[in-house]
Amino acid sequence: MKLIIQALLGFISTLTQKTSSARNAKGQPDKVERINDIKKWEALRLKAYKPTPHDVWTIGYGHTATAKRGMVITEEQAEKLLRKDLAWVRKVIADKVDVPLSQRQYDALASFIFNLGGTNFTSSTLLERINASDMVGAADEFLKWNKQRQNGKLVVLRGLTRRRSHERKLWLEGTV
């Protein structure tokens, strides 16, 4: 019975993957469809700010690469920066994730990587579990990344806890 259920789930997953957007050679989507999720979590800020006192300068929808104190942009510029930033996120997924992903998994992972950075993701147990095709185990790894170092100590942030729970839920919805 267990083998039948696994085969059925695999078949359904294949159907889901074939009906979604274009995919790369590894069977992964080639774009983030739930950009609005990232926008929601990052929130639009047209003047540079530090999300927490221990953070880096940020502007637009979580853009940090060129943000600096006193910087001001338009909403249109914020949208362009986000789409440009998502290019490096897509590259990290394409380069480091070796298994097929559903669109929901891809979008959950893109949100996670956008917020956390490619280096942290590359050295994470989350990536190890994904590449081992342990999708349920990977889901639980999202929840571990809800802290920020403050004065040498890791502190749980409520906003990160909510974001990671959302990403985990989206990931599991995409895990058939």
Secondary structure as UniProt FT lines:
FT   HELIX           2..19
FT   TURN            25..26
FT   HELIX           35..42
FT   STRAND          45..49
FT   TURN            53..54
FT   STRAND          58..60
FT   TURN            61..62
FT   TURN            69..70
FT   HELIX           75..96
FT   HELIX           103..116
FT   HELIX           118..122
FT   HELIX           125..131
FT   TURN            132..133
FT   HELIX           135..142
FT   TURN            143..144
FT   STRAND          147..150
FT   TURN            151..152
FT   STRAND          153..156
FT   HELIX           158..173
//
